[in-house]
Amino acid sequence: MAYIGKSPSTKFSAAAKVDTFTGDGSTVAFDLANIIPAGGENGLQVFVNNVRQKPGASNAFTVGNDGSGDLKRITFTAAPDASDEIYVITTFEATNITEVGDGTITSAKIADGAIVNADLNASAAIADSKLASITTASKVNISALSAPGSASVFLRGDRTYGAMPTDLIDTNAFNISLLGFKMAVNEGLTVFNLVDGIVDEFHDESGTDEAEGSNDLYNASSDYYINSTTPDGSPTTPISAGFSLTAITEPQTSTAGNNPAYGEGAMGTFTVPACTPSVNIAVWGASGGYSGQAAGGAGGGYAEGTLAVTASQTLHIIAGEGGGSQNDDSLESAFLNGGATSGSGGPSTYYAGGGGGLSGVFAADLVPLSAPQYSAPQAYVIAGSGGASGNDNEGGAGGGLTGGQAGPFGGPFTFSNCGSASGGGGGGDQEAGGHGVDEPSANDGTLFSGATGASPTSRYSAGGGGAGYYGGGAGARTSGGQSTDKGGGGGSSYYGHPQITSGSTEAGAGEEGGGVDQPLYVADTNEGSPTGSEDGYVFITVSQAASATATTIVSEPFAAGTVPTTSRIVVFEENVATPTLNTDIIASISRDGGSNFTTATLADSGYVTGTSGQRILTGQATISGQPSGQSMRWKLALANNSVKVHGVSLQWA
């Protein structure tokens, strides 16, 4: 039927809920099954023995949260009697609100921990201003932070990044050890009640008796004593023998070669001294000769290695001869196998140069060249020599393990009938000589020898290859042309002998020689030039490891105020080798001026700083058995393994 006004609702509220309880005479709080809306206590019907109770703190009951934090608990102001029947009728539900007004839900209405990740939009962004108050660790993943990405750059106190200074690391490590030394001394005063004593952090030798000590080497620059043949325990270089073509620097072990005329001469020698297990070899190759058109010859290479040797062994040395340049000499081969140039007749502005001669250290004398020992196993270390320049075509530099190839055609000419401007001779390597220019008249390099330049005419010439382990190939002159005089290739270096270790090599580059930045490099060696060539050079050095010495360090006497019975020694020590306490380092104490000593058993007190080996050793001795006296001394006996002693303290009581 039709209605005037609002039609009756067809929806029904949920049925009322009933919770029942029984009193016990002591319980005042009872939890309902359903949550009560805030402020809903007036809508509850609470009955005790069928009598309705009035809500309120000054009345029958109040409403509050249960143990889970839900608004479900009614609390009576007095406990219902035992067997009282209690029932509560709830005429509403906490979840029947279907719409919420804008701005009506506050944080107080959201249960703690109720919002989870699934409730948040994955693309929700957090403003930078919301991150300003993050101050504690573990709130942000470190991988999410921006950083320079370098292991050597660190975050500084002002929140900027920068490199950590390392110049004071060693100093700081030493100071930490020194602090440990002072702590150990103070420990003796406080724990052992050693009321008298001296502390000597070595700054000079005033605290030790040099007459009583033996082999007590003092390092004045770093303030320590050391039982070693060198002031810092490092190897020494007692012999450094240099060889040019005709001179030596160290006559006790060496004999000089000679070079009476271009292309001729004899090798020098080095005799291994006693007690020498190895020698260090450094070789610079010779440069190639220059041409008549002011093109510089190529620089020589550099090679080095450590050779295992025996006493009295003889090594044969040759510092390569620089290649001849634009004169009759350039027609000849440089001493020991530099490639000659070609052509005949008197000097000509169109002559090329000759390749640099062989430079290295060998097991046998290579002169004369036809001798049977002229073979690869005789070579210990060789530095490749540079190839000669052609008329306007640079030679190949002396190599690393492969010699340099001659450079391209150098510049334009007005001559007619010019030939090809392709490159010159190839460089030697570890297996074969460099190839000559690709025409029948150019030669390949061979073992130890650079190839001679080739020419079909008598006036014009091409450059010779540099000598080396395998020599460089020759340049050539193209028949019928006047501007294709090609340079020779560079020889290869070598350190592949089985008795060589730590070998390395550096190639030249153009006119510049290899190894010019080496500490032993001699000026005017192995570099090319438009005005002349340079010879090679050889150095043989002997490095001898420092050895530990049997050393005794004894202090000056110190006067005690009374006759002491107990004494303690503290040693600030740094390992050079690996000493054994109370074997390689023995400490002892005297109270009678050094006539009698009692050994103190040393122990490592554990103040080691990183990998420095600096540590504090302590030991105590009963000295009452010595003759009565008040003249205190300490003594350290060092042997077998080198150590540095930075300071000693002696305490007594």
C-alpha positions, 0 to 999 in steps of 0.5 A, a space after each residue: 500500500 502507499 504511504 504518506 511521508 517516509 516509508 518504513 525501513 526494511 532493514 533490521 539492526 543486529 540482534 542484541 547480544 547477551 553475556 552472562 557471568 556468576 559472581 564469586 564475592 571477589 571478582 570485580 572485572 568481567 570481559 564482554 564478547 563484543 567491543 563497546 563503542 567509545 561512550 557506549 556505557 550508557 547503552 549497556 543493560 547490566 543486571 545483577 540478580 535481575 536488578 539493573 545497575 547504573 553506570 559511572 565511577 560513583 555508581 555500580 560499574 565503569 567500562 574500560 579496555 581488556 588485556 588486549 586493549 579492546 573496549 570490552 571490560 566492565 568493572 564493578 565498584 564492589 564485587 558481586 556476591 558469590 552465586 550472584 547472577 550477572 548478565 549484560 545485554 548489548 543492544 549495538 555492535 561496534 562495527 555497524 558504522 558504514 560511512 565515516 565523515 571527512 576528517 573524523 578519524 584521528 590517530 587515537 582511533 587507530 590501534 597500534 600496529 594495525 597498519 601493515 605494508 599491504 595498507 600502503 600504496 607501493 608508489 607512495 613517496 616520502 618527502 625529504 622533510 620527513 627524513 630530516 629527523 632520522 638519527 638512529 642506526 638500523 632505520 635506513 639500509 646502508 645500501 640505499 645511501 649515496 656514497 663516493 664508491 671508493 674504498 679509500 674515501 671515508 665519511 668525515 665528521 662534517 658529513 663530507 667525504 674525503 681521503 683518509 690521510 695515511 702519512 701518520 699511520 706509522 707514527 701513530 702505530 709507534 706512539 701507541 706502542 710507546 703508550 703501551 711501554 709507559 702503561 707497562 712501566 706504570 703497572 710495575 709501580 702500581 701492581 708490584 709496588 716497585 717504588 724506584 726505577 728508571 725509564 729510557 725511551 732511547 733518544 741517544 746512547 747515553 743510557 748504555 755502556 758502550 764499553 760493556 756492550 758488544 755489536 750494539 749498533 745504534 740507529 740514531 735516525 730512528 732511535 733504536 738498537 739493532 742486532 744486525 749487520 745493517 742499521 735497519 735490517 735491510 739488504 745491502 748492495 756492497 758491489 755495483 759494477 758498471 760496464 761501458 764498452 771500454 770502462 768499468 766502475 768496480 775493478 775488484 770483480 770486473 775487467 773491462 772490454 775494449 773497442 780499438 776500432 769501430 766494429 771490433 773489440 773484446 767483452 768484459 768479465 765479472 767474477 762472482 765473489 764468495 758468499 754470493 748466491 745471486 746477482 742483479 743484472 740491468 742492461 741497456 741496449 745500444 741505439 741505431 745509427 742515423 741517416 744522411 737526411 737527419 732522421 735519428 736512429 732508434 733507441 735501445 731497449 732495457 732488460 733486467 733480472 736476478 741470476 742465480 750464481 756460484 762463487 768464482 763464476 765468470 760472467 761475460 759482459 758486452 755493452 752494445 756499440 752504437 750503430 754507425 751513422 752516414 759515413 764509411 763506418 756505417 758500412 760496417 757492422 757494430 761490434 757484436 752483430 749490429 746490422 750494417 748498412 749497404 752501398 759502397 764508395 765514399 760518404 754520401 748524404 744518402 747513406 742510412 745508418 747501421 743497427 746497434 750492437 749486441 748488449 747483454 750478459 752471457 755465460 761464455 765469451 762470444 768472440 770470435 763469433 764463429 765459436 761453438 758457444 755462440 748459441 741461445 743457452 749462453 744468454 742470461 739477459 739481453 737488451 734489444 738494440 735499436 735499428 738504424 734509420 733509412 734515408 728518411 725512414 726511422 728505425 725500429 726501437 730496441 724491444 721489450 720481448 719484441 723489437 720495434 718495427 721501422 717507422 713509415 716513410 718520413 717526408 715528401 721529396 721532389 725526386 722523380 721516380 719515387 717508389 713505395 713508402 711502406 715501412 722498413 724492417 720488422 723487429 725480432 722476437 723470442 723465436 725468430 729475427 725480424 723480417 726484412 722489407 718485402 723484397 729479395 734484397 732485404 735480409 731477416 735478423 737472426 739469433 743475436 744479430 741484426 740484418 744488413 740493409 740491402 740496396 740494388 744501387 751503389 750510392 743509396 742505402 738502407 738501414 741495418 737492423 739492431 742486434 738482440 736476442 733475435 735481431 731486427 730485419 733490414 731495410 732496403 732500397 726499392 730498385 729504381 726509386 730514390 726516396 724509399 730507403 727504409 730503416 732497420 727493425 729493432 732487436 728483442 730483449 731477453 730474460 728467459 734463461 732458467 736461472 733468471 728470476 724477477 725478469 722484466 723489460 722495457 722497450 724504447 720508443 722512437 729515439 728514446 731508449 727504454 729504462 731511462 728512468 731506472 735508478 742506475 741509468 747512466 746519461 748519454 746511454 742507449 738513446 737515438 739522435 739525428 746527430 749520433 748514436 749512443 752505446 749501451 750499458 750494463 750494471 751488475 749489482 750484488 745484494 746481500 741480506 742483512 744477518 743477525 749478530 750476537 749483540 749485548 746491550 748493557 746499561 749504565 749503572 743506576 743508584 738504588 736508595 736501598 738494597 733491592 731484592 726484587 726487580 722488573 724489566 720492561 722492553 719496548 721491542 720491534 721484530 725484524 725477523 721472528 725471535 723466540 723470547 728467552 732464547 733470541 732475547 734474554 734479559 737479566 738484572 744486576 744489583 752489584 754494578 754488573 758483576 752478577 746478573 739474574 735472568 728475568 723470564 720475559 713474557 709478551 704483554 700483548 701491546 702489539 700494534 697491528 702488523 708492525 711487530 712492535 710489542 712490550 716485553 716484561 719480566 721479573 727477577 728475584 735478585 736477593 741472592 746476589 751480593 748486596 749492592 745498590 748499583 742497578 744494571 740491566 742487560 739484553 743478549 740478542 742473537 739469531 733473529 734481528 730485533 729493534 729495541 726502542 726502550 728499556 725500563 728497570 724498576 726495583 724495590 
